[in-house]
Amino acid sequence: MKLLILNGPNLNFLGIREPAIYGKETYEDLLALIRLHAEKRGVAVSFYQSNHEGDLVDAIQKAYFDKIDGIVFNPGAYTHTSIAIADAVKAVGIPTVEVHISNVKEREPFRQVSYIGLVATASVIGEGLQGYLHAMDILIDNA
């Protein structure tokens, strides 16, 4: 099984950006945590992060041609604004689990809307970095 771990804007600033909300662990800490879990679960993982909407659409479309089996996706702020990204997820038909480190349902009103959530297989919200592992498990266990 091959999983794409896809991250949107500002996720590369983990540990720097609002640590009271997102924690002190860095983006590299997140990747190491995921690699370890992937090894334990016997799956291959690839990673992509971009601050640009079109790049994320391109990565989702590339996943189709790369025969990716599942996507763990934290779209960051594009969660609440990008119909284009939601359309890409829907178009490729790859099981996708939306992940958010913080509990977006308890934050600002504009964060209550998730276009990605409308097309995702599942959503994992407010579990910190462990949410990525939970999302991986959802994809693996339902393959």
N, C-alpha and C positions, 0 to 999 in steps of 0.2 A: 504494500500500500504506500502511496506517495501523497503527502500532505504539503500544501503551500501555506506558510504562515505569512499573512499579508497585514501590513501595518500602514496606517495613514499618517496624516500630518501630526507632527510634534512627538510622535512615539519615540523617535530617535533622541528626544530630550528627557527620557525617563531618568529620574534621579536628580534632574536639574529643575524641571518644570513642576511647580507646585507640589513639592514632596509631601505636604500635609494631605493632599488628595490622592496623588499617584504613587506615593512611597519613595523610598530612598534608593531602591535598586535601580541599576542602570539598564539601558537597552541591551548591553552585552550580558548582563546578569540574566535578563529574560531569555536571550538566545541560548545561553548555557543551560538554563533550567529546561527549556524545551528540548534541546539536543539529548539531555540525559533521559527525559521521559520518553522520547522517541526511541532511544536505544532499548530501554526497558520494555516498551510495547512492540518492538520489532518493526517499526515503520521508518520510511525515509522522509526527511523534511527538507524543504528549501525555504528560504526567507527572502522577503522583499519589503522594503519600506520606501515610501515616497511622500513628499509634501504636496504633490501635484495630482490633481484629479484625473487628468488624462493618462498619466503614467499608471495609476491604479486600474483604470479601465483596460489599458493595454496588458497589464499583468494578469488580470482576470481572463481576458481573451487568450493570452498565451498559455494559461493553465489548461485550457481546452485542448490545444494542439499538443501540449506536453503530456497529455493523458494523466493529469493530476486527479486523484480520487476524492479529495476533499480539501476545502479551504477553511482555515481558521482566520477570521478577518476582524481586525479592530480598525474600522474606518475613521476613527477620531471624529473631528467635527463634521466630516462629510456624511456621517450618519444622518445628520439632521437637515442636510441641504442637497444631497446629490441624487437626483433621479437617474442621472447617467450611470452612476456606479450601480445603483439598484437594478437598472435595466441590463447591465453587463452580467451581473450575478444571475439574473433570471435567464438571460439568453444562453449562457453556457451550460446551464443545468447541472452544474457540479454542486454536490451537497456542501453548503456553506454554513458555518456557525459564527454568528456575530459575537464578538467579545468586547466588553468594556471593563476596564480596571475598577473604575468608580461606579457607584450606584447612580446612574444617570437619571433614574426615576425619582431620586430625592434631591436633584439639583435644580438649576434654573429651568423655567417653563419651556424655553426653546429646546432644551435637551430631551423633552418628553416625546418628541417625534423621531421615529426611526424609519427612514425609507428602506434601509437594509433589512431591518427586522421584518418588514412586510414580505420579503422574498427569501429570507434565510430559513434554513432547516430548523435552527434553534438559536436561542440567545442565552449567553452567560454574562450576567451583569453583577458587578460589585464584589467579585471574589478576588480582587487583586491580581497579581501575576499568576496565581494558581488557576484562575479562570481559563487561561490558555490551555492548561493541562486538561481541565474538565472538558473544554471544547474538543480537544484532540480525542479524548475518550468517547465522547458522543459520536464522533465520526468513525472511529475504529470499531466501536461496539455495534454500530448500525450498518456496517459495510456489507 
